[in-house]
């Protein structure tokens, strides 16, 4: 019997008393200079990410790999991503932060790539093209599709807060995604930013057992304690990227990343 993503999340949260997801966004301009001096760019990124994973794994229950940063490395970028993925402990959850969202036939192949070839546990998706762009990802047992609902970026308000039949569009998206996921083998989740606590609280009331991936804590301004109160008791992953992985720009970057991950874990108080 397949264990659902939601069940795996609950088990890891219980075992480690953590909801922390560490985001791997390896920006070459922010890497420790000694890595860039010692290694090629691809090897520097690999060494950086692997060191971060090793240092923060005791405090995190998930890692989110941002595809853009790996794809920008060129031909070797995906090989670097594969190498990093292999070092993530098998009991921890992995998120492909790819924000896919294409028509049904293309979506089937994106899903196959992420879940079968790369072996991620979950993915981020854009819902703008509707149901047939999402449902192919829901056919994979044990996985979760985190659909963008109320995001933390400034431009998120351009569309997400528009009133549609007296409701904000993000609420309609969330409800629709929940319905699309009924009786599917994969779980549906939502990306809900930490910078709009009212929307976060509203969505949790609307969908009490839906997994939420919550970015925006730390450098984007979200307060850990406030976010946890708004997120309620439902399944949640709180992502922190820059505050943790760039805690130091020197040779002690991994050690300080681990320390910052522990501080964040404690602040989240799960």
C-alpha positions in Angstrom: 0.0 0.0 0.0 1.4 3.4 -1.0 1.9 6.0 1.7 0.5 9.3 0.7 2.6 12.5 0.7 0.4 13.9 3.5 1.1 10.8 5.6 4.9 11.1 5.0 4.8 14.8 5.9 2.9 14.0 9.1 5.3 11.3 10.1 8.4 13.4 9.5 6.8 16.3 11.5 6.2 13.9 14.4 9.6 12.4 14.4 11.7 15.6 14.0 9.3 18.1 15.5 9.9 20.3 12.5 8.1 21.8 9.5 11.2 23.3 8.0 11.8 23.1 4.3 15.2 24.4 3.1 15.2 26.0 -0.3 18.2 25.4 -2.5 18.6 28.5 -4.7 22.3 28.4 -5.6 23.0 31.9 -7.0 26.6 32.1 -8.3 26.9 35.7 -7.2 26.3 34.7 -3.6 28.4 31.6 -3.3 31.5 31.7 -1.1 34.3 33.0 -3.2 36.7 30.3 -2.2 34.4 27.7 -3.8 34.4 29.6 -7.1 38.2 29.9 -6.9 38.7 26.2 -6.2 36.1 24.6 -8.5 34.4 25.1 -11.8 31.0 26.8 -11.5 29.1 23.5 -11.8 31.3 21.8 -9.2 31.1 24.9 -6.9 27.3 24.8 -7.0 27.3 21.0 -6.3 29.7 21.3 -3.4 27.7 24.2 -2.0 24.3 22.5 -2.1 25.6 19.1 -0.9 27.3 20.8 2.1 24.0 22.7 2.9 22.0 19.5 2.7 24.4 17.7 5.1 24.4 20.6 7.6 20.7 21.3 7.6 19.2 17.8 7.3 19.1 17.3 11.1 16.6 20.2 11.4 14.6 20.1 8.1 12.0 17.6 6.8 12.1 18.8 3.2 14.3 20.3 0.6 13.0 22.5 -2.3 15.2 22.7 -5.4 14.6 25.7 -7.5 15.0 24.6 -11.1 15.8 28.0 -12.5 19.2 28.1 -10.6 20.2 24.7 -11.9 19.0 25.2 -15.5 20.9 28.5 -15.7 24.2 26.5 -15.3 23.7 25.2 -18.9 24.2 21.6 -20.1 25.5 20.3 -16.8 22.8 21.9 -14.6 20.5 18.9 -14.5 23.5 16.6 -13.7 24.3 18.9 -10.8 20.7 18.7 -9.6 20.7 14.9 -9.9 23.9 14.7 -7.8 22.4 17.0 -5.1 19.1 15.0 -5.0 21.1 11.8 -4.4 22.6 13.2 -1.2 19.2 14.1 0.4 18.3 11.5 3.0 15.6 9.2 1.6 13.2 9.8 4.5 13.1 13.5 3.8 10.7 15.1 1.3 11.8 16.7 -1.9 10.1 19.5 -3.9 10.7 20.3 -7.5 10.2 24.1 -7.6 9.6 24.2 -11.3 6.2 26.0 -11.5 5.1 23.9 -14.4 1.7 24.6 -16.0 1.2 23.6 -19.6 -1.6 21.9 -21.6 -2.5 18.3 -20.8 -0.2 16.4 -23.2 2.8 18.5 -22.2 1.8 18.2 -18.5 2.0 14.4 -18.8 5.6 14.5 -19.9 6.5 17.1 -17.3 5.0 14.9 -14.6 6.9 11.9 -15.9 10.1 13.8 -15.9 9.8 15.1 -12.3 8.2 12.0 -10.7 9.6 9.1 -12.6 12.9 10.2 -14.0 14.1 12.7 -11.3 12.2 11.0 -8.5 11.0 14.1 -6.7 8.2 13.7 -4.1 6.4 16.9 -5.1 6.3 19.8 -7.5 5.1 23.4 -7.7 2.5 24.2 -10.4 0.9 27.2 -12.0 -2.9 26.8 -12.4 -3.5 29.5 -15.1 -4.2 27.0 -17.9 -6.8 25.1 -15.8 -7.6 21.6 -14.9 -6.0 19.7 -17.7 -2.6 21.3 -16.9 -2.8 20.0 -13.3 -4.5 16.6 -13.2 -1.7 14.6 -15.0 0.5 15.4 -12.0 -2.1 13.9 -9.6 -1.9 10.5 -11.1 1.3 9.6 -9.1 0.7 7.9 -5.7 2.7 9.3 -2.8 3.4 12.6 -4.5 2.0 16.1 -4.0 1.3 18.9 -6.4 1.6 22.3 -4.8 -0.5 24.7 -6.9 0.2 28.5 -6.7 -2.7 30.1 -4.8 -1.7 33.2 -2.8 2.0 33.9 -3.5 4.4 36.1 -1.5 5.8 38.1 -4.4 4.7 41.8 -4.9 3.1 41.0 -8.2 1.0 38.2 -6.7 -1.7 40.8 -6.0 -2.1 41.7 -9.6 -4.5 38.7 -10.3 -4.8 36.7 -7.1 -6.9 39.4 -5.2 -9.3 40.1 -8.0 -12.9 39.6 -7.0 -14.7 36.9 -8.9 -18.3 36.5 -7.8 -17.6 38.3 -4.6 -14.6 36.1 -3.8 -10.9 36.6 -4.3 -9.5 34.6 -7.2 -7.0 32.8 -5.1 -9.8 31.3 -3.0 -11.6 30.0 -6.2 -8.3 28.5 -7.4 -7.8 26.8 -4.1 -11.3 25.3 -4.0 -11.0 24.2 -7.7 -7.7 22.5 -7.1 -9.1 20.7 -4.1 -12.0 19.4 -6.3 -9.7 18.3 -9.1 -7.8 16.2 -6.6 -10.7 14.2 -5.3 -10.2 10.5 -5.9 -6.8 11.0 -7.4 -3.8 8.9 -6.2 -1.6 12.0 -5.6 -2.2 14.7 -3.1 -3.0 18.3 -4.0 -1.4 21.1 -2.0 -1.2 24.9 -2.2 1.6 27.4 -2.3 0.5 30.1 0.2 2.9 33.0 1.0 3.8 34.0 4.5 3.4 37.7 3.7 -0.5 37.7 3.7 -1.6 36.2 7.0 -5.3 37.0 6.4 -5.3 35.0 3.2 -3.3 32.2 4.8 -5.7 31.9 7.7 -8.7 32.1 5.3 -7.4 29.3 3.1 -6.6 27.1 6.2 -10.2 27.5 7.4 -11.4 26.6 3.9 -9.1 23.6 3.5 -8.1 22.2 6.9 -6.3 19.1 5.7 -4.6 20.4 2.5 -0.8 20.5 2.6 0.5 24.1 2.4 3.9 25.1 1.2 4.6 28.5 2.7 7.5 30.6 1.4 8.3 34.1 2.5 9.5 33.5 6.1 12.6 35.5 7.0 14.1 37.6 4.2 10.7 38.3 2.6 9.3 39.5 5.9 7.1 36.7 7.2 7.2 36.1 11.0 7.6 32.4 11.9 5.3 32.5 14.9 2.6 34.5 13.1 2.7 32.2 10.1 2.4 29.1 12.3 -0.6 30.6 14.1 -2.3 31.4 10.7 -1.5 28.0 9.2 -3.3 26.3 12.1 -2.9 22.6 12.8 -3.1 21.4 9.2 -0.2 19.9 7.2 2.4 22.5 6.4 6.0 23.0 5.1 7.6 26.4 5.9 10.3 27.2 3.3 13.3 29.3 4.1 16.0 29.7 1.5 18.3 32.8 1.6 18.3 33.2 5.4 19.7 29.7 5.8 21.8 28.9 2.8 23.5 32.4 2.7 24.0 32.7 6.4 27.7 33.1 5.7 29.7 33.9 2.6 32.9 32.4 4.0 34.3 28.9 4.4 32.1 28.3 7.4 28.9 28.7 5.3 27.7 25.1 5.9 28.2 25.3 9.7 26.3 28.6 9.9 23.6 27.4 7.6 23.1 24.5 10.0 22.9 26.8 13.0 20.4 29.1 11.2 18.3 26.1 10.2 18.2 25.0 13.9 17.2 28.5 14.9 14.4 28.6 12.3 13.2 25.1 13.4 12.9 26.3 17.0 11.2 29.5 16.0 8.6 27.6 14.0 7.9 25.6 17.2 6.4 22.5 15.7 
